[in-house]
């Protein structure tokens, strides 16, 4: 490498350092301006106006909460009223189910009784327990029936 090339590289590095320093200084200036603007805005801010707007906001929130609580109270009352009606309806439904179950059992029992009678007829069962008269003619008459 020649002296002029070395000199050019050295100058190039110096310019890079110089531009880095300028960039850093510009960034510091921007940050300082931002902090200064924020501080100035806070200093210029009217605290009474801020508190007034906050109070207004707080009143709006309180009003909304009162409205929501009132709606909730009405909804709870309606639920309690309907639960009383539901209990009455549940009791009536249980009575109807019990009646229906009883009717079904009676029907099933009637069918069962008829089935037993049919089976007894199919077996042609004769009565063997009970009082015997000793008269064969009674037994023959029973057999003929």
C-alpha positions as CSV (number, residue, x, y, z in Angstrom):
1,X,0.0,0.0,0.0
2,X,1.2,3.4,-0.8
3,X,1.3,6.4,1.5
4,X,-1.6,8.1,-0.2
5,X,-3.8,5.0,0.2
6,X,-2.8,4.7,3.9
7,X,-3.6,8.4,4.3
8,X,-7.0,8.0,2.6
9,X,-7.8,5.0,4.9
10,X,-6.8,7.0,8.0
11,X,-9.0,10.0,6.9
12,X,-11.8,7.6,6.2
13,X,-11.7,6.2,9.7
14,X,-11.5,9.8,11.1
15,X,-14.6,10.8,9.2
16,X,-16.4,7.7,10.4
17,X,-15.6,8.5,14.0
18,X,-16.6,12.1,13.4
19,X,-20.0,11.1,11.9
20,X,-20.6,8.7,14.8
21,X,-20.0,11.5,17.3
22,X,-22.3,13.8,15.3
23,X,-25.0,11.1,15.2
24,X,-24.7,10.5,19.0
25,X,-24.8,14.2,19.6
26,X,-28.0,14.6,17.5
27,X,-29.6,11.7,19.4
28,X,-28.8,13.4,22.7
29,X,-30.2,16.6,21.5
30,X,-33.5,14.9,20.4
31,X,-33.8,13.2,23.8
32,X,-33.1,16.4,25.6
33,X,-35.7,18.2,23.6
34,X,-38.3,15.5,24.3
35,X,-37.6,15.6,28.1
36,X,-37.7,19.4,28.0
37,X,-41.0,19.4,26.1
38,X,-42.5,16.9,28.6
39,X,-41.3,18.9,31.6
40,X,-42.6,22.1,30.1
41,X,-46.0,20.5,29.4
42,X,-46.2,19.2,33.0
43,X,-45.2,22.6,34.3
44,X,-47.8,24.4,32.1
45,X,-50.6,21.9,33.0
46,X,-53.4,23.4,35.1
47,X,-53.9,21.0,38.0
48,X,-57.4,22.3,38.8
49,X,-58.6,21.6,35.2
50,X,-57.1,18.1,35.4
51,X,-58.8,17.4,38.8
52,X,-62.1,18.8,37.4
53,X,-62.0,16.5,34.4
54,X,-61.1,13.5,36.7
55,X,-64.0,14.3,39.0
56,X,-66.3,14.4,36.0
57,X,-65.0,11.1,34.8
58,X,-65.4,9.6,38.3
59,X,-69.0,10.9,38.5
60,X,-69.8,9.2,35.2
61,X,-68.3,5.9,36.5
62,X,-70.4,6.2,39.7
63,X,-73.6,6.8,37.7
64,X,-72.9,3.8,35.4
65,X,-72.3,1.6,38.4
66,X,-75.5,2.7,40.1
67,X,-77.4,1.9,36.9
68,X,-75.8,-1.5,36.6
69,X,-76.5,-2.3,40.2
70,X,-80.2,-1.3,39.8
71,X,-80.5,-3.6,36.7
72,X,-78.8,-6.4,38.6
73,X,-81.3,-6.0,41.6
74,X,-84.3,-6.2,39.2
75,X,-82.8,-9.3,37.5
76,X,-82.3,-11.0,40.9
77,X,-85.8,-10.2,42.0
78,X,-87.2,-11.6,38.7
79,X,-85.1,-14.8,39.2
80,X,-86.4,-15.2,42.8
81,X,-90.0,-14.7,41.6
82,X,-89.6,-17.2,38.8
83,X,-88.0,-19.7,41.2
84,X,-91.1,-19.7,43.3
85,X,-93.2,-20.4,40.1
86,X,-90.7,-23.1,39.1
87,X,-91.1,-24.8,42.5
88,X,-94.9,-24.8,42.0
89,X,-94.5,-26.2,38.5
90,X,-92.0,-28.8,39.7
91,X,-94.4,-30.0,42.3
92,X,-97.2,-30.2,39.8
93,X,-94.9,-32.0,37.3
94,X,-93.9,-34.5,40.1
95,X,-97.6,-35.2,40.8
96,X,-98.3,-35.7,37.1
97,X,-95.3,-38.1,36.8
98,X,-96.5,-40.0,39.9
99,X,-100.0,-40.4,38.4
100,X,-98.6,-41.4,35.1
101,X,-96.2,-44.0,36.7
102,X,-99.1,-45.4,38.8
103,X,-101.3,-45.7,35.7
104,X,-98.5,-47.4,33.9
105,X,-97.9,-49.8,36.8
106,X,-101.6,-50.6,36.9
107,X,-101.7,-51.3,33.2
108,X,-98.6,-53.5,33.5
109,X,-100.1,-55.3,36.4
110,X,-103.3,-55.9,34.4
111,X,-101.3,-57.3,31.5
112,X,-99.3,-59.4,33.9
113,X,-102.5,-60.8,35.4
114,X,-103.9,-61.6,32.0
115,X,-100.6,-63.3,31.0
116,X,-100.7,-65.4,34.1
117,X,-104.3,-66.4,33.4
118,X,-103.4,-67.3,29.8
119,X,-100.5,-69.5,31.0
120,X,-102.7,-71.2,33.5
121,X,-105.3,-72.0,30.8
122,X,-102.5,-73.4,28.6
123,X,-101.4,-75.7,31.3
124,X,-105.0,-76.8,32.0
125,X,-104.2,-76.8,35.6
126,X,-106.6,-78.4,38.0
127,X,-107.2,-77.4,41.5
128,X,-105.5,-80.0,43.7
129,X,-105.4,-78.1,47.0
130,X,-108.6,-77.6,48.9
131,X,-111.5,-79.6,50.3
132,X,-112.2,-82.9,48.6
133,X,-115.7,-84.2,48.8
134,X,-114.6,-87.8,48.1
135,X,-117.3,-87.9,45.4
136,X,-115.8,-89.0,42.1
137,X,-118.7,-87.6,40.2
138,X,-117.7,-84.1,41.4
139,X,-114.2,-84.7,40.1
140,X,-115.6,-86.0,36.8
141,X,-117.8,-83.0,36.4
142,X,-114.8,-80.7,37.1
143,X,-112.8,-82.6,34.4
144,X,-115.6,-82.1,31.9
145,X,-115.6,-78.4,32.4
